[in-house]
Amino acid sequence: MSSGAQTNVLQERPQTIRQILAPLITIIIGMFMVILDGTAVNVALPGFVKDFNSSYPVVQWTVMGYALAQAAVIPLAGWLSDRFGSKNIFLISLAFFTLGSLLCALATDITQLITYRIIQGIGGGMVMPIAMAFIYRISPPDKIGAVMGMMGIPILLAPALGPILAGYLVDYVNWTWIFLINIPIGIIGLIFGIRKLPKIERQSVPALDLLGMILAPLAFAALCYGISEGATDWSSSKTLIGLGVGVGALILFIIVEFIHKQPLLELRVFKSWEFSRAIIIQWITQVALFGTMFLVPLFLQQAKGYSAFDTGLIMLPQALAAGLMMPISGKLSDKIGARPLVMAGMAIVTIAAFLLSQIKGDDGIIMMIIPLILLGAGMGLSMMPLQTHLMKTAPQNLVSRVTALINALQQVVGAFAVAGLTTILTSQMKQHITEGVPPTIDTWAASFGDTFFVLIGVGALGIILALLLSKPKKLQNDDSSETPQPQIVIH
């Protein structure tokens, strides 16, 4: 075969999953490491207080700084990928995260650790949106759902494994190993990435959306900060300043994006009612997911008195159920579309929320594990088909921008879910507790039950909206000469 013919073959879109297996493994390694680290550090906070002779409000910034850095850079991921190439930006992000991990392990005071966690967040924030756009673009056209289902496994498995691994390392080794284990994994990911990740032809980005690049990080980071502070006190100055700055910057950002010919985030996709419906349903699933990942560990540790390590073990069946359903739902979505899967998934989530709302103080742990398994199965059934549906309904030449938009909004929705449910839980505790009497396990159970009841309504709303989903007839730019698909080179 001549070199010219070889080039033509290499530039064709892959037709089998085997052709993209090496790039897929590389991307999953990077995603898994970043998501795992995001939940693992929570377990180490008491160790930070002790080792750095600091206070809990200060060490919390190791989590908050990481989250805000992610929220700030996610909107930039799509533009940077289009301008400099998805492969280059993915590898730079992975290298930044690995470097931040090394620096965190070497930190000698809490200020250094917070600074290095921000470096980690800057790298980790861009990994997720780039990874999703990358995999979507290189997947065989008729197997996109199956591939996205495989990629979804680390998204739900890593948050459950993070506390287990971190709990073991904190209890039996040292908290620095939470960061040190990232280094060999990151190096392996970089080596694989350099050798195996395909090159995707860069998109034309003629104009720099400078105002968008300033306003987007400010808006999303400030909103996440304000909402997170609202979990403690919605009337505090920190909350009001964060929300005020965030909302103001967001309004200006929206105006700028609709005026700019080459916007940083493609907000015009919201003109598609199909896309808007799908992303609202995704927000609902995010509320259910983040809500349970926040409420259940809190109940197990605060009410039941379990350690972080034991709590992680109890939560593991949820992640395993999700991981089992992810590839199944992915394959099914290629055949039957997202609507039946999202409806079924949200129905299972609603049932799980009902069972959790009925938990009593003296119930055994099996009564918690059964609804957690159902919850994981429901999430695994609906999450990635919905994600795939979102990307299929968006203009195909703007996939990088759309995945950045989706992930940026998810950060805000996740913060809102935790803050909102915390407010509801606090309110219910005040109703159930007797003044001057410490809360009992029954008080905790009743308060958590009322809070989980809210998630029943959230799940039911998701089912209703899922009825309105339709399978996209075809990719929007399949035969458009003005916005051709990027060329893909598989090595």
N, C-alpha and C positions, 0 to 999 in steps of 0.2 A: 504493500500500500504506500502511495506517495505521501510526502510530508504534507502537501496541500490537502489531500483527501483526509489524512489523519487529523488535521486541524479542524476540518468541517465536522468530523465525527465528534471530536472533543467538545465542540461548541454547541452540540445539540443537547437539549434538556434530557437528563437521565431518565431511563424508562423502568428501572428496577430499583428496589430498596438496596440491593447488594451494592449497586454502584455508588451509593452515598453513605454506606455503612461507616467508613472511616471518618468522614466529616461529621456524621451524626454523633459518633462516640466522642469525638473531640469537643463538640459543643455541649453535650450532656455533662462531660467532666467539668467544664467551666461553670455551667449553670448550677450543678449540684454543689460545687464548692462554695459558690457565692451565697446560695440560699441557705445551706447548712450553717454557714458562719453567722448569718443574720439572726438565727434563733439560738445558736449555741452560747453567744456572749451573755444573754440574759441570766444564765445559770451562774456565771462567774462574777456577777456584781458584788455579792457579799465578800468574795475574795479580794476584789479590787479595794473595797472599803478598808479591809484589814491590812493588806500589803502596802497600800499607799497612804495609810493613816488619813483617810479622807472621809467624806460624808456621802450618804446615799444619793441626795440630790445632785451632787457633783459627779459621782461615777455614772449616774444615769445618762450623762452626756456622751458616754462611750456608745450608747445605743442611739440616742437622739441625734448626735453628730453624724453617725453612719447613715441613719435614715434620711436626714435632711440633705446630706451630700448626694445620696441616690436620687431624691426627688428633684434636686437642682440640675443634675446632668442628664437625666432620662430624656427630657425634651430635646436635647442636643444630639441624641444618638442617631436619629434618622438623617438629619442634615449632614453630619460628619461622615456617616456611611456612604451617602450619595456622593459627597465631595471627594473623599479620600479612599473609598473602597471599604466594603463590609469586612473583608478579611483583615485588612490593616488595622481598622479601628477595634475589631474584636480582639486581636492579639495584643494591641496596646492596652486595652482595658484589662485584659487578663494579667498582663505584666504589671500594671499599676496595682491591681488587687494583690498579687503575689508579693510585690515590694512592700505594700502596706502591711501585709501579714507579718513579714520579717521584722519590720520596724516596730509593730505592736508587741511582738515577743521580746524585743530588746528595750522596751520603754522602761525608764527608771523613775518616772513620776506620773501622776494622773494627767497633767497637762500634755505631756508627750503622748500618752496613750490616746487621749481624745483627738489630738492632732492626727495621729497615725490612723485612727479609725476613720477620720474624714477622708484621708487618702484612699483607704480601702473602699469607702463608699463611692468615691468618684470613679474608681475602676469598676466596682461591682454594679453600679447603677446602669451602665451602658451594656452590660453583658446580656441581660434578659431581652430587651427589645431587639438588639442586633441578632441574637440567637434565633428568635422567632421569625424575623424577616428572612434571615439566612436560610433556615431550614425550609421555609415555605417556598422560597424561590428555587431551591435545588431539588425539591421533591418531585417524583414522577407525578404527572398531572392527575392520574386516576388513583393515586395512593397518598394524597396529601393528608387525609384524615388519619390514616394508619401511622404515618410518620409523625404527625403532630401528637398522636396518642402516645407513641414511644417517648417523645420528648417531654410529655407531660408528667411522666413518672417521677423524675427528680423534683418537679415543682411541688408535688404533694408529699413525697417521701422524705425529702430533705428536712422540712420543718419539724417532722416527728423524730427523726434520728438525731437532730441537733442537740436537744436537751439530754438525750440518753448518752451520747458520746461526751458532751461537755460535763454532765454530771459525774461520769466515771473519771474523766481526766481531773476534774476539780477535787473529787473526793480521794482519789488514789494516786494521782501523779502531780500535776501542777497546771494552773490555769494557762501558763504560757504555751502549753501544747495545743490549746485550742487554735492558736495561730500558727505554730510551727508545722502542724500537719498539712497546712495549706501549701507550704513551700514545695515539697516534692510533687504534690498533685498539680500545682500551678506550672512547674517546670515541665512535667510530662505533657500537660495540656498545650503549652507553648510549642514544644517540639513537634507534637502531633499536628498542631495547627499550622505551623510553618510548612510542614511536608504534605499534609493531607487536605487542608481546607481549599476548596476551589476558589478561583478568582471570578468575581462577578463584575461585569463591565460597569464602570461608574456612571451614575446618572448625570445629566447636564444640570449644573447648578450655577446659572449665570450671575445671580445677584445675591449678596450676603444680607440676610435679614438681621441686621445689627440690633435694632430695637427688640425684635423677637428674642434674640439670644440673651438680651439683658433682662427682659420682662418675664420670660418663661421660667427660668430658674428661681427668680425672686418670687413669682406668684405661687408656684407649686411648693417650694420650700417653706414660705411663710404660712401658707394654708395648712400644711402638715404640722408645722410648729404650733400654730394657733389652736387647731383642733385637738392636738395631743395635750396641750396645756388645759384645754377645756374639760378633759377627763377629770382633772383635779378641781377646777373652779372656772365655770363659764364666765363669771363676772370679773375675774382677775385682770390686772393690767396687761400681763403677758399674753393672755388669751385674746383680749380685745385688740392689742397692738398687732399680734400675729395675724388675726383674721382681717383687721382693717387693711394692713399692708397687702396681704394676700388677695383679698377681694378687689382692692383698687388696682393692683398690678395685673390681675386676671382680666378685669374689664378693659384696661388699656391694651393688654396683649391680644384679646379677641378683636378689638378694633383694628389694631395694626395688622393682624394676620389676614383679615378680610380685605384690607387695602393692598397689601403687598402681593406682587405678582408671583413671587417664589417664597411662600411663607415657611417658617421653621416647622410648624405643625399644620397639617392640612385639615383645618376645621371645616372646610366645605363638605367633607364627607357626611357631616350631620344633616345636610340637605336630603340625604337618602333616608327615607323613613325606615327602610329595612335595616340599615346600619344603626340608626338611632335606637330602634326597638331592641336589636341584638345587644348593644352596649349597655342599655338600661338593665336588661336581664343579667348581663355579666356583672354589673354592679351589685345586683341583688345576690348573686351567688357569692360574690366577694364578701358581702356583709355576713352571710351565713357562714362562710369559711373562716374569716377572721374572727367572727363572733365566737364560734365554738372553740377555735384554737386559743382564744383569750379566756373564755369563761370556764371551760372544763378544767384546765390546769389550775386556775385560781381556786375553783371549788375543791379540787382534790388536795391542794396544799393548805389552803386557809381553813376549810371546814373539816376535811378528813385527816389532815396532818401528815400527808405523804411527803417524802423528800422529792427533790427535783428529778432525781434519777428514777425513782419508782413511778413518778407521774409520767415521765417519758415512756416507760415500759407499758403503762396502762393505755397511753395514747397510740402506741405502735399499731395495734390492730386497725385503727382508722386509716393510717397511712398505707398499710398492706392491702386493705380492701380497695383503696383508691388506686394503688399501683396495679392491682389485678384488673380493675375495670378499664383503666386508661387505654391499653392497646385494643381491647375488645370494642370499646366505644369508637375508637379511631377507625377501625376497619368497617364498623357498621355505618359510620357517618359518610363514608365514601359511597355506600350503596343506597342508604335511605335518607340522607340529609340530617340536619341538626335537630329539626323540630321534635320528632318523637323521642329522641334521646334526651333532649333538654327537659321535655315535659316529664318523662319517666324519672330522670335524675332529681328534678326539683320536687317531685311527689315523694320520693324516698327521703330526701332531706327534710321535708315537712313532717313526715312520720317520725323521723329521728328526733326532730326538735320537740315534737309532742311527748315522746317517751322520756326525753331529758327533763321536760317540764314536770313530769310526774315523780321524779326521784325524791325519795324520802331520806331523812338523816340516817336511819338504821338499815338502809338497803345495802346488800352486798355489792362487791365491785363488779360482778357479772351484769348487774342491772345498769351499770354505766358502760360496760364494754359493748353490749348488744347494740344500743343506739349509735355508739361511735362507729361500729362496723357499717351500719346502715348509712351513716353520714358520709363515711369515706367512699362507699359504693356509689352513693348519689352524686357526690362531687366528681368522682372518676368517670361516671357515665355522662355527665353534662358539660364539664369544664372545657375540654379541648375541642369537642365538636362545635361548641359555641365560639371558641377562639378562631377556629378554622373558618367558620361561617362569617365572622366579622371580616377576616382578611379577604375572603372571596367576594364580599359585597363592596369592598373598597376598590378604587382604581388600581390596577396592578402595577403601574409605574410608580405608585406612591406607597408601596407596602412598608418601606422603611420608616416613612413619616407616620403612617397609621399605627404601626406597632409601638413607636415611641409615644404617640398620643394615648394609646390604650394603657400602656404601662404607667405613664405619668398620672393618668386619672385613677388608676388602681391604687397608687400610693395614697392619694387623697381619700379615696373611698375606704381603704383599710384603716387609716387613721380615724376617719369619721365613725366607722363601725365600732372600734375599740372605745373611743371617747363616748359615743352615744350609749353603748351598752353599759359602760361604767357609770354613767349618770343615772340610767334606769336602775341598775343594781343598787347604787347608793340610796336612791329614793325608796326602793322597796325595803332595804335594810332598816331605814328609819321607821317605816310603817310596821314592820314585824317585831322590832326590838322593843323591849320594855326599858323605859328610861332608868338609868342607873344600874341596869343588869347587863353583864357581859353577854354577847351573842352566843347562843348554843348552836349545836350542829343542826337542830331543827329550824332555827332561825335562818341559818345560812341556806339550808335546803329550800325553805319556802321562798326566800328572796331570789335565789338562782332559778327556781321553778317559774316564778313570775317573769323573770328576764328572758328565759328560754321561750316563754309563751309569745313574746314579741317576734321571735324568729319563726314561729309557726305562720304568722301573718306574712312575714317576708317571703317564706317559701311558697305560700299559696299565691301571692302576687306573681312570683316567678312562673308558676304553672300557667296562670291566665295569660301573661304576656307571651309565653312560649307558644301558645296557640296561634299567635299572629305571625310567627316566623314562617318564611317560605324558602324553599330551596332556590338559590340563584340559578337563573336559566343558563348563563354562561359567564365567563370572565369578561369584565367590561371592556378590556382592551385587546381581546384576542385578535381582532383583525383591524386594529387601528394603526395606520402608518405613522401617525403623529407621536404616539407614545409606545414605541416598541419595547418588548421585554428585554431586560439586560442579558447579554451573552454570558454563558456559564462555561468555565473551563474546568473539567474534571481531570486531575492529574493521574 
